[in-house]
Amino acid sequence: MAKTGAQRYFDARAKRSPEYSRALDEARHRIAATDGLIRALEQRRLELGLSKAELARRAGMRPEVVRRLLSSASANPTLSTFIALASALSIELVVADYAPVTEGPSAASRTRRRTA
């Protein structure tokens, strides 16, 4: 897949600045971790045969919140949102040491981003 203009810009800037490079790597790690959690929640929802609306009901959330989280590129969930959804799906969230993400992005991150 060809790099976007933004990706080329970030990479070029990271080559010029070790500090920027570290910050970029950290941001990419956070995004990958969030995508991994979203992927796990979506996979479990599908395994259980739940609709997004039913998951929202079980988690005590509005359906549009769950739909946006599981299908939007601009999702920015809070930890409490992840905990509520994981609980509704009988998933235990565990804090662990960093492990590189080897899978591709979640469906949400493949969605075209909107700009203002």
Secondary structure by P-SEA (a helix, b strand, c coil): ccccaaaaaaaaaaaacaaaaaaaaaaaaaaaaaaaaaaaaaaaaaaacccaaaaaaaacccaaaaaaaaccccccccaaaaaaaaaaacbbbbbbcbbbbccccccccccccccc
